[in-house]
Amino acid sequence: MDGLGNRLKELRKSKNMTMEELAHQLAKYTENTVSKSVISRWENDSMEPRGYTLRAYAQVFNVTLDYLLGMEEEQKSENIIETIAAHSKDRDAKLTKEDMDKIMDYVDFIISNKGKEK
């Protein structure tokens, strides 16, 4: 099975993206600046990206986190925004990136508070 770094590199190369182009794309989802050297470290497994960066990778390349982490061997082309919209009561709802960020922040909040409830 491929390591995380190799998967990240393969995804970038499959889209013919430079590290600079990828850094620009990731910044759209994370609101953080990512340098070419950091991407290189991730791709060479000398450093691991944080959770929010992995989520940004999944969004940029339209794959699941399970695929990125090697828990699935096949890429899924399912768009998370379309998936959530499909489960909403209003089937014609148009979710924006900002809406998705709020949803994912809430999911992160729920996960981080698991077990703290009494």
C-alpha positions in Angstrom: 0.0 0.0 0.0 1.2 3.5 -0.8 2.1 5.9 1.9 0.3 9.2 2.4 3.1 11.2 0.8 3.1 9.1 -2.3 -0.6 9.4 -2.7 -0.4 13.2 -2.3 2.4 13.3 -4.9 0.4 11.0 -7.3 -2.7 13.2 -7.0 -0.7 16.4 -7.8 1.0 14.8 -10.7 -2.2 13.3 -12.1 -3.5 16.8 -12.5 -0.2 18.1 -13.9 0.0 20.6 -11.0 3.2 22.2 -9.8 3.8 22.5 -6.1 3.2 26.2 -6.5 -0.2 25.6 -8.1 -1.1 23.2 -5.4 -0.1 25.6 -2.7 -2.4 28.2 -4.3 -5.3 25.7 -4.5 -4.9 24.6 -0.9 -4.8 28.2 0.3 -8.4 28.6 -1.0 -9.6 25.9 1.3 -7.4 26.5 4.4 -6.9 30.3 4.3 -3.3 29.5 5.2 -0.2 29.9 3.1 1.6 26.7 2.2 5.1 26.8 0.8 6.6 24.5 -1.9 9.0 23.2 0.7 6.2 22.1 3.0 4.4 20.3 0.2 7.7 18.6 -0.7 8.1 17.4 2.9 4.5 16.1 2.9 5.2 14.2 -0.4 8.4 12.8 0.9 6.8 11.6 4.2 9.2 13.7 6.3 6.2 15.7 7.6 2.5 15.0 7.8 -0.2 17.6 6.9 -2.7 18.5 9.6 -6.3 17.4 9.4 -7.7 20.6 7.9 -5.0 20.4 5.2 -5.9 16.8 4.4 -9.5 18.0 4.1 -8.3 20.7 1.7 -6.5 18.0 -0.4 -9.6 16.0 -0.5 -11.6 19.0 -1.8 -8.9 20.0 -4.3 -8.6 16.5 -5.8 -12.2 15.5 -5.2 -11.3 12.3 -3.3 -12.2 11.0 0.2 -10.1 11.3 3.3 -10.2 7.5 3.4 -8.5 7.4 0.0 -5.8 9.9 1.1 -5.1 7.9 4.3 -4.9 4.6 2.4 -8.1 3.1 3.8 -9.6 2.9 0.3 -7.7 1.8 -2.7 -10.0 3.5 -5.3 -10.5 7.2 -5.6 -14.1 8.3 -5.2 -15.3 11.2 -7.3 -18.1 12.0 -4.9 -18.4 15.7 -4.2 -18.9 16.3 -0.5 -21.0 19.5 -1.1 -23.3 17.6 -3.5 -23.6 14.8 -1.1 -24.6 17.0 1.8 -27.0 19.0 -0.4 -28.6 15.7 -1.5 -29.4 14.9 2.1 -31.0 18.2 2.8 -34.7 18.8 2.9 -34.4 21.4 0.2 -33.0 19.3 -2.7 -32.4 22.5 -4.7 -30.2 24.1 -2.0 -27.0 25.5 -3.3 -24.3 25.2 -0.7 -21.4 27.6 -1.0 -17.8 27.0 0.1 -18.6 29.1 3.2 -21.6 27.0 4.0 -19.4 23.9 3.6 -16.8 25.4 5.9 -19.4 26.0 8.6 -20.7 22.4 8.3 -17.2 21.0 8.5 -16.4 23.2 11.5 -19.5 21.9 13.2 -18.5 18.3 12.4 -15.1 19.0 13.9 -16.7 20.5 17.0 -18.9 17.5 17.5 -16.0 15.0 17.1 -13.8 17.0 19.4 -16.5 16.9 22.1 -17.2 13.2 21.9 -16.9 11.7 25.3 -16.9 15.0 27.1 -20.7 15.0 27.5 -22.0 14.1 30.9 
